[in-house]
Amino acid sequence: MPNELVKPYAMRPPSVQHCSLAPATEQKVYALAGRPETQARDVFDLDLLLGRGPLADGSVPADVRKAAAQAGLASQVNASHAYGELRS
């Protein structure tokens, strides 16, 4: 980010770390599988990442993939249930 953009706000330009698609996707799968409580941001981010390309075979163990899929599905069911409760 150019200095000129943040200078009027007396801020330093932010430092943004990023990694390529495959490692980012793998990290999100592990995050989704490993959290005690599913975070919506993990489901959202993983949906965006998988929309850009599939997860490579063997890059994440099957049990971790399954746990992530179950956590993502559970979050969708919980969101749907909460939405239904709000509507009633």
TORPA-4810 file (N, C-alpha, C, O; in nm, 3 decimals):
<nodes>
NODE_1_0.086_-0.117_0.000_0.000_0.000_0.000_0.090_0.123_0.000_0.181_0.134_0.083_M
NODE_2_0.066_0.214_-0.092_0.150_0.334_-0.098_0.134_0.423_0.026_0.025_0.436_0.081_P
NODE_3_0.246_0.482_0.067_0.247_0.572_0.183_0.145_0.685_0.168_0.086_0.729_0.267_N
NODE_4_0.126_0.732_0.045_0.036_0.846_0.022_-0.107_0.816_0.066_-0.181_0.907_0.105_E
NODE_5_-0.147_0.691_0.061_-0.283_0.655_0.098_-0.308_0.664_0.249_-0.418_0.700_0.292_L
NODE_6_-0.208_0.631_0.327_-0.227_0.627_0.472_-0.172_0.749_0.544_-0.205_0.773_0.660_V
NODE_7_-0.090_0.826_0.476_-0.029_0.944_0.539_-0.131_1.041_0.598_-0.109_1.088_0.709_K
NODE_8_-0.242_1.073_0.530_-0.340_1.165_0.588_-0.400_1.116_0.720_-0.455_1.195_0.797_P
NODE_9_-0.389_0.987_0.745_-0.447_0.929_0.867_-0.342_0.905_0.975_-0.372_0.844_1.078_Y
NODE_10_-0.220_0.951_0.951_-0.109_0.935_1.045_-0.088_0.788_1.079_-0.065_0.750_1.194_A
NODE_11_-0.097_0.705_0.975_-0.079_0.562_0.993_0.037_0.512_0.906_0.076_0.575_0.808_M
NODE_12_0.089_0.399_0.946_0.188_0.331_0.863_0.115_0.236_0.769_0.008_0.186_0.804_R
NODE_13_0.171_0.211_0.652_0.108_0.113_0.563_0.103_-0.024_0.629_0.201_-0.065_0.692_P
NODE_14_-0.008_-0.094_0.616_-0.015_-0.227_0.680_0.074_-0.327_0.608_0.097_-0.319_0.488_P
NODE_15_0.122_-0.420_0.685_0.200_-0.530_0.629_0.105_-0.649_0.618_0.052_-0.696_0.719_S
NODE_16_0.085_-0.698_0.499_-0.008_-0.807_0.477_0.070_-0.931_0.435_0.143_-0.931_0.336_V
NODE_17_0.053_-1.037_0.513_0.117_-1.163_0.479_0.019_-1.246_0.398_-0.102_-1.246_0.425_Q
NODE_18_0.069_-1.316_0.302_-0.017_-1.404_0.224_0.063_-1.526_0.180_0.186_-1.525_0.175_H
NODE_19_-0.010_-1.629_0.149_0.055_-1.748_0.097_-0.024_-1.795_-0.025_-0.133_-1.745_-0.053_C
NODE_20_0.032_-1.889_-0.095_-0.032_-1.935_-0.218_-0.158_-2.015_-0.186_-0.186_-2.048_-0.070_S
NODE_21_-0.233_-2.046_-0.288_-0.364_-2.109_-0.274_-0.361_-2.241_-0.197_-0.438_-2.259_-0.103_L
NODE_22_-0.274_-2.331_-0.235_-0.273_-2.464_-0.172_-0.245_-2.457_-0.021_-0.322_-2.515_0.056_A
NODE_23_-0.140_-2.389_0.024_-0.117_-2.382_0.169_-0.230_-2.310_0.244_-0.265_-2.348_0.356_P
NODE_24_-0.285_-2.207_0.184_-0.395_-2.135_0.250_-0.516_-2.226_0.268_-0.581_-2.225_0.372_A
NODE_25_-0.546_-2.304_0.165_-0.660_-2.396_0.172_-0.635_-2.503_0.276_-0.724_-2.535_0.356_T
NODE_26_-0.516_-2.559_0.277_-0.482_-2.662_0.376_-0.492_-2.607_0.517_-0.544_-2.675_0.606_E
NODE_27_-0.443_-2.485_0.540_-0.451_-2.424_0.673_-0.596_-2.406_0.718_-0.628_-2.429_0.835_Q
NODE_28_-0.682_-2.366_0.626_-0.823_-2.347_0.662_-0.892_-2.479_0.693_-0.978_-2.485_0.781_K
NODE_29_-0.856_-2.586_0.621_-0.914_-2.717_0.650_-0.874_-2.759_0.792_-0.959_-2.805_0.869_V
NODE_30_-0.747_-2.744_0.825_-0.700_-2.778_0.959_-0.768_-2.691_1.065_-0.804_-2.740_1.171_Y
NODE_31_-0.784_-2.563_1.037_-0.848_-2.473_1.132_-0.993_-2.515_1.156_-1.039_-2.521_1.270_A
NODE_32_-1.063_-2.543_1.048_-1.203_-2.583_1.060_-1.217_-2.715_1.135_-1.307_-2.731_1.217_L
NODE_33_-1.128_-2.808_1.107_-1.133_-2.939_1.173_-1.091_-2.932_1.319_-1.138_-3.011_1.401_A
NODE_34_-1.002_-2.840_1.352_-0.942_-2.841_1.484_-1.001_-2.748_1.588_-0.965_-2.758_1.706_G
NODE_35_-1.090_-2.660_1.549_-1.145_-2.566_1.647_-1.252_-2.634_1.731_-1.330_-2.714_1.680_R
NODE_36_-1.256_-2.602_1.861_-1.363_-2.659_1.945_-1.501_-2.604_1.905_-1.603_-2.670_1.925_P
NODE_37_-1.503_-2.484_1.851_-1.628_-2.425_1.805_-1.605_-2.371_1.664_-1.510_-2.295_1.640_E
NODE_38_-1.690_-2.410_1.572_-1.675_-2.368_1.433_-1.687_-2.218_1.420_-1.778_-2.157_1.476_T
NODE_39_-1.595_-2.159_1.345_-1.597_-2.016_1.318_-1.650_-1.995_1.176_-1.603_-2.058_1.081_Q
NODE_40_-1.747_-1.906_1.163_-1.806_-1.879_1.032_-1.700_-1.834_0.932_-1.710_-1.864_0.813_A
NODE_41_-1.600_-1.762_0.979_-1.497_-1.713_0.887_-1.422_-1.828_0.821_-1.380_-1.816_0.705_R
NODE_42_-1.403_-1.940_0.893_-1.335_-2.055_0.834_-1.417_-2.116_0.721_-1.364_-2.150_0.616_D
NODE_43_-1.548_-2.128_0.744_-1.637_-2.183_0.641_-1.639_-2.091_0.520_-1.628_-2.137_0.407_V
NODE_44_-1.652_-1.962_0.545_-1.655_-1.863_0.436_-1.524_-1.864_0.358_-1.525_-1.871_0.235_F
NODE_45_-1.412_-1.857_0.429_-1.281_-1.854_0.363_-1.257_-1.982_0.283_-1.208_-1.977_0.170_D
NODE_46_-1.292_-2.095_0.342_-1.270_-2.221_0.273_-1.357_-2.232_0.148_-1.312_-2.286_0.047_L
NODE_47_-1.477_-2.182_0.154_-1.564_-2.180_0.036_-1.499_-2.098_-0.075_-1.497_-2.139_-0.191_D
NODE_48_-1.447_-1.981_-0.040_-1.380_-1.898_-0.140_-1.255_-1.967_-0.197_-1.233_-1.967_-0.318_L
NODE_49_-1.176_-2.024_-0.110_-1.053_-2.090_-0.154_-1.082_-2.210_-0.244_-1.018_-2.227_-0.348_L
NODE_50_-1.177_-2.293_-0.204_-1.209_-2.410_-0.285_-1.275_-2.372_-0.417_-1.270_-2.448_-0.513_L
NODE_51_-1.336_-2.254_-0.422_-1.390_-2.203_-0.547_-1.281_-2.167_-0.646_-1.306_-2.159_-0.766_G
NODE_52_-1.161_-2.146_-0.597_-1.047_-2.110_-0.684_-0.969_-2.233_-0.728_-0.893_-2.227_-0.824_R
NODE_53_-0.988_-2.345_-0.659_-0.918_-2.466_-0.697_-0.935_-2.575_-0.593_-0.948_-2.546_-0.474_G
NODE_54_-0.935_-2.699_-0.637_-0.957_-2.810_-0.542_-0.836_-2.833_-0.451_-0.724_-2.792_-0.481_P
NODE_55_-0.862_-2.898_-0.343_-0.757_-2.940_-0.251_-0.686_-3.060_-0.313_-0.751_-3.154_-0.358_L
NODE_56_-0.556_-3.057_-0.316_-0.479_-3.165_-0.378_-0.497_-3.295_-0.300_-0.499_-3.295_-0.177_A
NODE_57_-0.511_-3.405_-0.373_-0.523_-3.536_-0.309_-0.403_-3.562_-0.220_-0.288_-3.541_-0.261_D
NODE_58_-0.429_-3.608_-0.100_-0.322_-3.644_-0.008_-0.259_-3.528_0.066_-0.171_-3.549_0.150_G
NODE_59_-0.303_-3.404_0.037_-0.241_-3.290_0.104_-0.288_-3.276_0.249_-0.218_-3.219_0.333_S
NODE_60_-0.407_-3.328_0.277_-0.463_-3.327_0.412_-0.519_-3.467_0.438_-0.593_-3.520_0.355_V
NODE_61_-0.485_-3.527_0.552_-0.534_-3.662_0.581_-0.687_-3.671_0.576_-0.757_-3.574_0.607_P
NODE_62_-0.736_-3.788_0.538_-0.880_-3.809_0.522_-0.958_-3.779_0.650_-1.068_-3.725_0.643_A
NODE_63_-0.903_-3.814_0.767_-0.975_-3.789_0.891_-0.989_-3.640_0.920_-1.089_-3.596_0.977_D
NODE_64_-0.889_-3.563_0.881_-0.895_-3.417_0.900_-0.997_-3.358_0.803_-1.075_-3.271_0.840_V
NODE_65_-0.996_-3.405_0.678_-1.095_-3.359_0.579_-1.237_-3.388_0.628_-1.326_-3.304_0.618_R
NODE_66_-1.256_-3.509_0.682_-1.388_-3.549_0.730_-1.432_-3.461_0.847_-1.547_-3.418_0.853_K
NODE_67_-1.341_-3.435_0.941_-1.374_-3.349_1.056_-1.409_-3.208_1.011_-1.501_-3.147_1.064_A
NODE_68_-1.336_-3.157_0.912_-1.364_-3.024_0.860_-1.501_-3.021_0.791_-1.578_-2.927_0.809_A
NODE_69_-1.529_-3.124_0.714_-1.658_-3.131_0.645_-1.773_-3.138_0.745_-1.875_-3.072_0.727_A
NODE_70_-1.756_-3.217_0.850_-1.860_-3.227_0.952_-1.879_-3.096_1.026_-1.992_-3.057_1.055_Q
NODE_71_-1.770_-3.027_1.057_-1.780_-2.897_1.125_-1.849_-2.795_1.036_-1.932_-2.718_1.083_A
NODE_72_-1.815_-2.793_0.908_-1.879_-2.701_0.814_-2.026_-2.730_0.800_-2.108_-2.638_0.797_G
NODE_73_-2.061_-2.858_0.790_-2.202_-2.896_0.777_-2.279_-2.860_0.904_-2.391_-2.809_0.897_L
NODE_74_-2.219_-2.887_1.020_-2.284_-2.854_1.147_-2.309_-2.705_1.158_-2.413_-2.663_1.210_A
NODE_75_-2.215_-2.624_1.111_-2.233_-2.479_1.120_-2.349_-2.435_1.031_-2.422_-2.343_1.066_S
NODE_76_-2.366_-2.500_0.915_-2.476_-2.466_0.825_-2.610_-2.506_0.887_-2.708_-2.433_0.878_Q
NODE_77_-2.613_-2.624_0.950_-2.736_-2.670_1.015_-2.772_-2.577_1.131_-2.888_-2.540_1.148_V
NODE_78_-2.672_-2.541_1.210_-2.696_-2.451_1.324_-2.744_-2.314_1.276_-2.834_-2.256_1.337_N
NODE_79_-2.685_-2.263_1.169_-2.726_-2.133_1.116_-2.869_-2.140_1.065_-2.948_-2.048_1.086_A
NODE_80_-2.902_-2.249_0.998_-3.037_-2.267_0.945_-3.138_-2.275_1.059_-3.246_-2.217_1.052_S
NODE_81_-3.103_-2.348_1.164_-3.191_-2.362_1.280_-3.210_-2.226_1.348_-3.322_-2.189_1.384_H
NODE_82_-3.101_-2.152_1.365_-3.111_-2.020_1.429_-3.196_-1.927_1.344_-3.277_-1.851_1.398_A
NODE_83_-3.180_-1.934_1.213_-3.262_-1.850_1.123_-3.409_-1.884_1.138_-3.494_-1.796_1.142_Y
NODE_84_-3.439_-2.015_1.146_-3.579_-2.057_1.164_-3.636_-2.007_1.295_-3.752_-1.967_1.301_G
NODE_85_-3.555_-2.008_1.401_-3.601_-1.957_1.530_-3.626_-1.807_1.523_-3.720_-1.757_1.585_E
NODE_86_-3.544_-1.736_1.450_-3.562_-1.590_1.436_-3.690_-1.557_1.362_-3.756_-1.457_1.392_L
NODE_87_-3.725_-1.640_1.265_-3.845_-1.613_1.184_-3.972_-1.644_1.260_-4.077_-1.588_1.227_R
NODE_88_-3.967_-1.731_1.361_-4.091_-1.768_1.431_-4.126_-1.673_1.543_-4.228_-1.692_1.610_S
</nodes>
